[in-house]
Amino acid sequence: MSNENDMVTVTLRVHRFTPRAERENRRSSNPFARKSSPFGDSGARRRTRGKQWTQDYTLQVRPEDTLLDCLLTVKRTLDPTLAFRYSCGHGMCGSDAVAINGTPTLLCTSPVSAWVRQGGVDGEAAGDDPAGDSAADDANDGFRRTGDALFNLPVSHVPKPAANAEPGVIELSPLPGFPVQRDLIADIDPMLDQIRKLKPYLQAKGELKTTPDGKVNVFEYLQSPAELAKYEMLTNCIACGVCEGSCPVFAGGDAFIGPAALIAASRFVNDSRDGKALERMDQIDTADGVAACQSVRACGRQCPRGIDVGEEMWQIIAKVRER
């Protein structure tokens, strides 16, 4: 158990939002009143109106506590009105994706020690090294983290705080690129709708292989390890939206299907059992599909499942152009 000496003081600076109450729809006699567009409703990326403000919550926590733990403490003891989304709490469902100090990532895989500066957190001056690990602190630019392998992720996927972050302050805001429903809850339905449009399920070739005696040859449907390796990593995607919130094209509001949908398409394009690879590539070979990707590769920097989204995007773009 931790004692009081192990506790640190941290301030969560939460970007809060309360939507404006919807007004009852009434027909207007004004001939110049705004009407819905004949080309459909573009409300998927429409900004929701309401009250916005920032609110600070100061807590005494353990360095190894996650930011999800901190928000649950706030919810239970300080402010029951604070709204955020979570489910499994172990980085498997992806429902608690937010922007931490401007970086999209998951709350449940982000310990406090990975996001606060040393100076001002526990009374130590920045640069003090009571643990005698100054080389590691220098490598982390004055920030403390729990280790080079956080939740079994490679170093490149361990989240880092902003270099200009205030000591002891962690800023939380909704996932960029999506409409905000309330406080830290973003509406990721636009992303899920894009994934559904690309039919993210196996469409078998429908060829029934038989043996010389007329029986079904089940061995014809087995995959080799090499065939499985082509798409196995892509099956780890949990549709959390971190890649989309990190993408400057998608989060910037431009017309782009988004990296999550392209990863979903790539998963089946690379599956040797799927018979619709050409049709799938035709579907994403559009102006708002692979053509909209600018190869910034920011989409893979914080993937909680360790997928190199930028590399996978490059691979699927190359396949589309070479088909």
C-alpha positions as CSV (number, residue, x, y, z in Angstrom):
1,M,0.0,0.0,0.0
2,S,1.1,3.6,-0.7
3,N,1.7,6.0,2.2
4,E,1.3,9.7,2.2
5,N,4.9,10.3,1.1
6,D,4.1,8.5,-2.2
7,M,1.2,10.8,-3.0
8,V,1.5,13.7,-5.5
9,T,-0.6,16.7,-6.1
10,V,-2.1,17.0,-9.5
11,T,-4.6,19.4,-11.1
12,L,-6.9,18.2,-13.8
13,R,-7.8,21.1,-16.1
14,V,-10.9,19.7,-17.9
15,H,-12.5,21.4,-20.9
16,R,-16.2,21.1,-20.1
17,F,-19.2,21.4,-22.4
18,T,-22.9,21.4,-21.9
19,P,-25.0,21.3,-25.0
20,R,-27.8,23.8,-25.6
21,A,-31.2,22.4,-25.0
22,E,-32.9,21.6,-28.3
23,R,-35.7,23.8,-29.2
24,E,-39.0,22.5,-30.4
25,N,-39.2,22.5,-34.2
26,R,-41.8,25.0,-35.3
27,R,-42.7,25.9,-38.8
28,S,-42.0,29.5,-39.7
29,S,-44.0,31.6,-42.0
30,N,-40.9,33.6,-43.0
31,P,-40.2,32.7,-46.7
32,F,-36.5,33.4,-46.1
33,A,-36.2,31.0,-43.2
34,R,-33.3,28.6,-43.5
35,K,-34.4,25.2,-44.8
36,S,-32.6,21.9,-44.9
37,S,-30.2,21.3,-47.8
38,P,-31.6,19.2,-50.7
39,F,-28.2,17.5,-50.8
40,G,-28.7,16.0,-47.3
41,D,-27.8,16.9,-43.8
42,S,-24.1,17.4,-43.1
43,G,-24.6,17.2,-39.3
44,A,-22.0,14.5,-38.8
45,R,-19.2,17.1,-38.5
46,R,-21.4,20.0,-37.4
47,R,-20.4,21.8,-34.3
48,T,-22.8,21.4,-31.4
49,R,-23.7,24.7,-29.7
50,G,-23.7,25.1,-25.9
51,K,-21.8,26.4,-22.9
52,Q,-18.0,25.9,-22.8
53,W,-15.6,26.4,-19.9
54,T,-12.6,25.0,-18.2
55,Q,-12.7,23.6,-14.7
56,D,-9.8,22.6,-12.4
57,Y,-9.8,19.7,-10.0
58,T,-6.9,19.3,-7.6
59,L,-6.3,15.8,-6.2
60,Q,-3.8,13.9,-4.1
61,V,-3.0,10.7,-6.1
62,R,-0.4,8.1,-6.6
63,P,2.0,8.5,-9.5
64,E,0.9,5.1,-10.9
65,D,-2.8,6.0,-10.8
66,T,-4.3,6.4,-14.3
67,L,-6.1,9.5,-15.4
68,L,-9.2,7.4,-15.6
69,D,-8.7,6.7,-11.9
70,C,-8.4,10.4,-11.3
71,L,-11.6,11.2,-13.1
72,L,-13.5,8.5,-11.3
73,T,-12.3,10.1,-8.0
74,V,-13.6,13.5,-9.2
75,K,-16.9,12.0,-10.3
76,R,-17.4,10.2,-7.0
77,T,-16.1,12.7,-4.5
78,L,-16.0,16.2,-6.0
79,D,-18.3,16.7,-9.0
80,P,-20.9,14.2,-10.0
81,T,-21.8,16.3,-13.0
82,L,-18.6,15.6,-14.8
83,A,-19.2,13.5,-17.9
84,F,-16.7,11.1,-19.6
85,R,-16.9,7.7,-21.2
86,Y,-15.2,4.5,-20.2
87,S,-15.9,0.7,-20.2
88,C,-13.3,-1.9,-19.6
89,G,-10.6,0.3,-18.1
90,H,-7.8,-1.8,-19.5
91,G,-7.1,-0.4,-22.9
92,M,-9.2,-3.0,-24.7
93,C,-12.4,-1.2,-25.6
94,G,-11.1,2.2,-26.6
95,S,-14.2,4.0,-25.3
96,D,-12.2,6.5,-23.1
97,A,-10.2,8.2,-25.8
98,V,-9.6,11.9,-25.1
99,A,-6.9,14.5,-25.8
100,I,-4.4,14.7,-22.9
101,N,-2.3,17.9,-23.1
102,G,-3.4,18.0,-26.7
103,T,-2.4,14.5,-27.5
104,P,-5.2,11.9,-28.3
105,T,-4.8,8.8,-26.2
106,L,-6.7,6.6,-23.8
107,L,-7.3,7.6,-20.2
108,C,-7.0,4.1,-18.8
109,T,-3.5,3.5,-20.1
110,S,-2.1,6.9,-19.1
111,P,-0.6,7.1,-15.6
112,V,-0.3,10.4,-13.8
113,S,3.5,10.1,-13.8
114,A,3.6,10.0,-17.6
115,W,1.8,13.4,-17.9
116,V,3.0,15.7,-15.2
117,R,6.2,17.7,-15.0
118,Q,8.5,17.0,-12.0
119,G,8.7,20.6,-10.9
120,G,5.7,21.5,-8.8
121,V,4.1,18.1,-8.6
122,D,5.5,16.9,-5.3
123,G,7.6,19.8,-4.2
124,E,10.7,18.8,-6.0
125,A,12.4,21.2,-8.3
126,A,12.7,20.2,-12.0
127,G,16.0,18.5,-12.4
128,D,16.2,17.0,-8.9
129,D,16.9,13.3,-9.2
130,P,16.1,11.6,-5.9
131,A,16.0,8.2,-7.6
132,G,19.4,8.7,-9.1
133,D,18.2,8.2,-12.6
134,S,19.1,11.5,-14.1
135,A,20.0,10.0,-17.5
136,A,16.5,8.6,-17.9
137,D,15.0,12.0,-16.8
138,D,17.1,13.8,-19.4
139,A,15.9,11.4,-22.1
140,N,12.3,12.2,-21.1
141,D,12.8,16.0,-21.3
142,G,12.2,16.6,-17.6
143,F,9.2,14.4,-17.3
144,R,8.7,11.3,-15.2
145,R,7.2,8.1,-16.5
146,T,6.7,4.7,-15.1
147,G,9.1,3.0,-17.5
148,D,10.1,2.5,-21.1
149,A,7.5,-0.2,-21.6
150,L,4.1,1.1,-20.5
151,F,1.3,-1.6,-20.6
152,N,3.6,-3.7,-22.8
153,L,3.7,-1.0,-25.5
154,P,6.9,0.0,-27.4
155,V,8.6,3.2,-26.4
156,S,7.2,5.1,-29.4
157,H,3.7,4.4,-28.2
158,V,4.2,5.6,-24.6
159,P,2.3,8.9,-24.3
160,K,4.3,12.1,-23.5
161,P,3.2,15.4,-22.0
162,A,3.4,18.6,-23.9
163,A,6.8,20.4,-23.5
164,N,5.1,23.6,-22.3
165,A,2.8,21.9,-19.8
166,E,2.4,23.6,-16.5
167,P,4.0,21.7,-13.6
168,G,1.3,19.6,-11.9
169,V,-1.4,20.4,-14.4
170,I,-2.9,17.9,-16.9
171,E,-5.2,19.3,-19.5
172,L,-8.1,17.1,-20.6
173,S,-10.3,17.8,-23.6
174,P,-12.6,15.8,-26.0
175,L,-11.1,13.8,-28.8
176,P,-10.4,16.2,-31.7
177,G,-12.2,15.9,-35.0
178,F,-15.5,14.7,-33.6
179,P,-18.7,16.6,-32.4
180,V,-18.8,17.0,-28.6
181,Q,-21.8,15.6,-26.8
182,R,-20.9,16.6,-23.2
183,D,-17.7,17.4,-21.4
184,L,-15.1,14.8,-22.5
185,I,-17.6,12.6,-24.5
186,A,-17.1,12.9,-28.2
187,D,-19.6,11.5,-30.7
188,I,-17.6,8.9,-32.7
189,D,-20.6,7.7,-34.7
190,P,-19.2,9.4,-37.9
191,M,-16.1,7.2,-37.7
192,L,-18.2,4.1,-37.1
193,D,-20.5,4.9,-40.0
194,Q,-17.6,5.3,-42.3
195,I,-16.3,1.9,-41.2
196,R,-19.7,0.3,-41.7
197,K,-19.9,1.7,-45.3
198,L,-16.8,-0.3,-46.2
199,K,-18.4,-3.6,-45.1
200,P,-15.9,-4.6,-42.4
201,Y,-16.6,-8.3,-42.5
202,L,-15.3,-11.3,-44.5
203,Q,-16.8,-11.8,-47.9
204,A,-15.7,-15.2,-48.9
205,K,-15.0,-16.1,-52.5
206,G,-17.8,-18.7,-52.4
207,E,-15.7,-21.3,-54.2
208,L,-16.3,-24.7,-52.6
209,K,-13.2,-26.8,-52.9
210,T,-13.8,-30.6,-53.0
211,T,-11.6,-33.7,-52.9
212,P,-11.6,-36.3,-55.8
213,D,-14.3,-38.2,-54.0
214,G,-16.6,-35.2,-53.8
215,K,-16.1,-34.3,-50.2
216,V,-15.4,-30.7,-49.0
217,N,-11.7,-30.2,-48.8
218,V,-11.3,-28.1,-45.6
219,F,-7.6,-27.8,-46.0
220,E,-8.1,-25.5,-49.0
221,Y,-9.5,-22.9,-46.6
222,L,-6.6,-22.9,-44.1
223,Q,-4.1,-20.0,-44.1
224,S,-0.4,-20.2,-43.8
225,P,1.4,-18.2,-41.1
226,A,2.6,-15.8,-43.8
227,E,-0.9,-15.1,-45.0
228,L,-2.1,-14.5,-41.5
229,A,0.7,-12.2,-40.8
230,K,-0.4,-9.8,-43.5
231,Y,-3.5,-8.7,-41.6
232,E,-3.2,-10.1,-38.1
233,M,-1.9,-6.8,-36.5
234,L,-4.8,-5.0,-38.1
235,T,-7.3,-7.1,-36.3
236,N,-6.1,-5.5,-33.0
237,C,-7.8,-2.2,-34.0
238,I,-10.4,-1.3,-31.3
239,A,-11.9,1.7,-33.2
240,C,-11.0,4.1,-30.4
241,G,-10.6,7.1,-32.7
242,V,-7.1,8.1,-31.5
243,C,-5.7,7.8,-35.0
244,E,-8.5,10.0,-36.4
245,G,-8.1,12.6,-33.6
246,S,-4.3,12.7,-34.4
247,C,-4.8,13.0,-38.1
248,P,-4.5,16.7,-39.1
249,V,-6.6,16.1,-42.2
250,F,-9.5,14.4,-40.4
251,A,-9.4,16.5,-37.2
252,G,-9.0,19.6,-39.3
253,G,-12.5,19.0,-40.8
254,D,-11.5,18.2,-44.3
255,A,-13.4,15.6,-46.3
256,F,-11.5,12.4,-45.5
257,I,-12.8,9.0,-44.7
258,G,-10.2,8.7,-42.0
259,P,-7.5,6.3,-41.1
260,A,-9.7,4.0,-39.0
261,A,-11.9,3.2,-41.9
262,L,-8.9,2.7,-44.2
263,I,-7.4,0.3,-41.7
264,A,-10.6,-1.6,-41.5
265,A,-10.6,-1.9,-45.3
266,S,-6.9,-2.9,-45.4
267,R,-7.6,-5.7,-42.9
268,F,-9.8,-7.5,-45.4
269,V,-7.9,-6.5,-48.6
270,N,-5.0,-8.4,-47.1
271,D,-7.0,-11.4,-46.1
272,S,-6.4,-14.2,-48.6
273,R,-9.9,-15.6,-47.8
274,D,-11.7,-12.5,-48.9
275,G,-13.0,-12.3,-52.5
276,K,-13.8,-8.6,-52.7
277,A,-10.4,-7.0,-52.5
278,L,-10.7,-5.2,-55.8
279,E,-14.2,-3.9,-55.0
280,R,-12.9,-2.7,-51.6
281,M,-10.0,-0.9,-53.2
282,D,-12.3,0.7,-55.7
283,Q,-14.5,1.9,-52.9
284,I,-11.6,3.8,-51.1
285,D,-10.0,5.1,-54.3
286,T,-11.9,8.4,-54.1
287,A,-11.1,12.0,-53.5
288,D,-12.1,11.7,-49.8
289,G,-10.5,8.2,-49.6
290,V,-6.8,7.4,-50.1
291,A,-6.3,10.5,-52.2
292,A,-7.0,12.7,-49.1
293,C,-4.2,11.1,-47.0
294,Q,-1.2,13.4,-46.9
295,S,1.1,10.8,-45.3
296,V,1.8,12.9,-42.2
297,R,1.9,9.6,-40.2
298,A,0.7,11.3,-37.0
299,C,-2.1,8.7,-37.0
300,G,0.1,5.9,-35.6
301,R,2.1,7.8,-32.9
302,Q,-0.4,7.0,-30.1
303,C,-2.2,3.9,-31.2
304,P,-3.0,2.1,-28.0
305,R,-2.8,-1.3,-29.8
306,G,0.7,-0.7,-31.2
307,I,-0.4,-0.6,-34.9
308,D,1.8,1.5,-37.1
309,V,-1.1,3.2,-38.7
310,G,1.0,5.4,-40.9
311,E,2.9,2.5,-42.4
312,E,-0.4,0.5,-43.0
313,M,-1.9,3.6,-44.7
314,W,1.1,3.8,-47.0
315,Q,0.8,0.1,-47.8
316,I,-2.9,0.2,-48.7
317,I,-2.4,3.4,-50.8
318,A,0.3,1.6,-52.7
319,K,-1.9,-1.4,-53.4
320,V,-4.8,0.8,-54.6
321,R,-2.5,2.6,-57.0
322,E,-0.9,-0.6,-58.3
323,R,-4.0,-2.7,-58.8
